[in-house]
């Protein structure tokens, strides 16, 4: 069986760790920056605890809705969040990636917030979870796209933190 490699991206933000953590854990704040560039959060419900869920709806620039869901495994304020994320439907059921039939159904996300010179270092580790060989191959071959996608999301987070 093919295994997925971990995709890791880090950035230092000119912001205190507590603020960066809050930006990831307060739905009203997440709605101001979460998602790819050009997307807006329209619905955002969060139950921040192990077993709790963040369920959200993004609207694409063309108006299409895209639902997603995090199911939290670990919540260690203000140091770490671990959750399983997936695409979902309006009711919170798991769905396939709307643009990639071979994308893994579930992703294990580990977000860490560490003090760093100049602010806080945010590290995102993303891994395919319970994935088939084809899904692992799709994930492993998509790092360049993930770097671009996460980069845009982190740019939006940086702009939000400056406000």
N, C-alpha and C positions, 0 to 999 in steps of 0.2 A: 504494500500500500504506500502511496506517495504521502509524504508529510508536508505540511505547510511550513514555510520559513516564517519567521516573525518579521513584520514590517515595523520599523522603529523610526520615529521622527521626534526631534527635540528642538526647543526654542527657549531662549531666555527672554522673559518679559520684564519691562520696567514697571513692576507692580509688586506689592507685598503678596506673600503666599496666601494669606487669608482672603484677599480680594480675588485672586485668581481662582481659588477653590470655590468661592461664592459664585463666580461667573459660571462655573460648571454645575452648581447644585441648587440654584434658585431659578425656577422656571421663567420668571419675569426677566431675569438677566440673560438667561440662555436665549430667549426669544430675540434679543437684540443683536446676536452675533452668530448663532449656531447655523451650520449648513454651508454648502458651497456658495461661492460668490454668485450674486444675482438671485438667490433663493431667499424667501422670507418665511419665518415661522408663523403659522396661523393658529395652531392649537398646540398647547404645551402643558401637559399634566405630569407632575412628578411626585413620587412617593419614595423619598430618599432613605432607604434602609435595606439591609440584606433581604432579598426576596421582593423588594419593592420595584416599581416600574416607572420609567420615564417614557411617556407615549406622546408623540408629536406629529404634526403635519407640516411639511414644507410645501410652499408653492413655488414652482419653477417660473422663470421669466415668461414662459408661454402660458402660464395660468394653470398648468397641470398640478395636481396634488400628489405628493409622495409621502407616505406614512412610514414612520420608523419607531422602534421600541428598544429600550435598554432594560434589561433585568439585572438588578444589582446583586453582586455576590459579596463584595466587601466595600465598606464605607468607613474610611479612617481619616477623619477630619484633622487637620487640613492637608494630609500627606498623600492619600491614595484613594482612587476609585477603581473597582474592578467590576465589569459588567459584561453580559452577553448582549450584543446588539444584532438586530435583524431588521429587514424591511417588514412592514406589517400592513394590515388593512385598517379601516376606520375603527373596527371593534377590537383591535390589538392582536389579531391572529397573525402568525408568521406567514410571509409571502416571499416569493422570488424577487430578486433584483429586477426592476422594471426594464432594464436595458441589457441584462446579461443572464441568460438562462443557466449558465454554468458557474455563476458566482456562488460561493458557499452560503447556505441558508443562515448560518450563525457565525458570528465573529466574537472572539474573546478580546476585550479591550481592557488594558491596564493603563491608567492615567496616574502619573506621579507628579507631585509638586514639591520641589526641593529648593531650599535657599541657595542662591547663587550670587556671585558678584554682579551687581547691576540689577538685582531683582529676584526673580523666581524662575527656575528652570522647569519647564513643563515637558514631560516625556510621554509620548503615546506609543504603546506597544500593541500591535494588532495582529491577531492570529486567526486563521481559519479554525473552526471548531466543528467536530463531528462531520468532517467533510469527506466527500468521495475523492478518488484519485483525480478525476476530471476537475472537480472544484478546487482541489489543492493546486493543480497545474495552472488553472485560471488565476487563482490568487497569486501564486509565485511569479507569474509572468506579468503582473499588473503593478509592480512597485513604482514604476515611473509615473503612472497615472495616479496612484495613491499619493505620491509625493506632491504632485501638482494639486490634487483635490484637497488634501489636508493642509497644504501650504496656503491655499486660498482661504480656507476656514480659519486658520491661525492668523492670517492677515486681518480678517474681520474681527477676531478676538483682540488683536493688538489695537486696532482702531477704536473698538469699544472701550478698552481699558484707558485709552488716552482721554476719553470724554469725561 
